[in-house]
């Protein structure tokens, strides 16, 4: 614990970080992604939803997704995440919890385009079920 924390009476919070993948786009490995405290997802690469299910992680707890940049190996499983959240809400007869997506400028347009390309016939239904909040991060971080 640092000196400033001791003086203010604050203790460092424990954080659980699970590496879901550490590789690039190559199909034999899982692309880079992390889950923080069970609900914050850093990147949503191809194959992530299957990897989370293999590891028995609760996908439905995800409420925040940070996309580092717009390459396939960092955000192509977003449509599958949307479907998981929407199907769960329908099964429960309720609206899904809000989902915050933060990333480079244009995060909303990029992810909406990706979803329409992946599952155009479900766009309207999913957008009525999941309340989305988009945050454009500054280019300089």
LOPAMAR-44405 format. One record per residue (C-alpha): x, y, z. Coordinates in steps of 0.1 Angstrom, whole numbers, padded with zeros to 4 digits, always signed. Example, Ala and Ser with C-alpha at 12.3 -4.5 7.8 and 13.67 -1.06 7.14 Angstrom:
! LOPAMAR-44405
+0123-0045+0078+0137-0011+0071
! end
This chain:
! LOPAMAR-44405
+0000+0000+0000+0014+0034-0009+0021+0062+0015-0008+0083+0002-0032+0055+0006-0022+0049+0042-0026+0085+0051-0061+0088+0036-0072+0055+0051-0079+0040+0017-0068+0005+0008-0059-0007-0026-0088-0025-0042-0083-0060-0055-0090-0065-0092-0095-0098-0109-0081-0099-0145-0087-0130-0166-0067-0133-0198-0091-0147-0224-0065-0147-0251-0031-0133-0259-0025-0140-0296-0032-0121-0328-0057-0130-0355-0043-0165-0362-0070-0191-0359-0050-0216-0338-0049-0192-0308-0074-0169-0290-0069-0133-0298-0060-0108-0271-0088-0100-0246-0092-0095-0209-0121-0097-0185-0119-0074-0155-0138-0081-0123-0162-0103-0143-0180-0074-0160-0156-0052-0179-0144-0067-0212-0113-0054-0230-0117-0062-0267-0142-0087-0281-0123-0107-0307-0134-0135-0330-0141-0166-0309-0144-0148-0276-0179-0159-0268-0169-0196-0273-0138-0191-0252-0158-0176-0224-0183-0205-0225-0154-0230-0224-0140-0212-0193-0175-0212-0178-0175-0174-0174-0208-0156-0171-0212-0136-0203-0244-0120-0190-0225-0100-0163-0207-0080-0190-0219-0044-0188-0189-0025-0202-0168-0032-0233-0137-0013-0242-0126-0017-0278-0089-0007-0283-0091-0004-0321-0111-0015-0351-0094-0047-0362-0112-0080-0365-0092-0096-0338-0104-0069-0314-0141-0065-0320-0156-0090-0344-0175-0110-0317-0196-0080-0306-0226-0092-0326-0225-0125-0307-0223-0107-0274-0253-0086-0284-0273-0118-0292-0263-0135-0259-0275-0105-0239-0307-0101-0260-0317-0138-0259-0312-0138-0221-0334-0108-0217-0361-0124-0239-0360-0156-0218-0364-0136-0186-0391-0114-0201-0372-0083-0194-0351-0056-0210-0314-0064-0210-0291-0044-0186-0275-0014-0203-0243-0021-0222-0216+0006-0224-0192+0005-0253-0161+0027-0252-0135+0029-0279-0120+0050-0307-0139+0078-0323-0168+0064-0343-0174+0034-0320-0212+0037-0324-0211+0038-0362-0185+0010-0365-0203-0014-0341-0237-0007-0356-0224-0014-0391-0207-0046-0380-0240-0058-0363-0260-0050-0394-0236-0070-0416-0237-0099-0392-0274-0102-0384-0294-0076-0403-0327-0094-0397-0324-0089-0359-0311-0053-0357-0344-0037-0347-0353-0064-0321-0319-0063-0304-0317-0025-0303-0352-0025-0286-0340-0050-0260-0305-0037-0251-0300-0001-0241-0266+0009-0255-0244+0037-0243-0214+0047-0266-0184+0066-0255-0158+0079-0280-0124+0080-0264-0099+0107-0273-0074+0096-0299-0045+0104-0275-0059+0081-0249
! end
